[in-house]
């Protein structure tokens, strides 16, 4: 479960970074 949460946070960071 922790790994899934980590992956979700990472994808969000990458997504936000792409917007910039």
Buried (B, 14 or more C-beta within 10 A) or exposed (E): EEEEEEEEEEEEEEEEEEEE
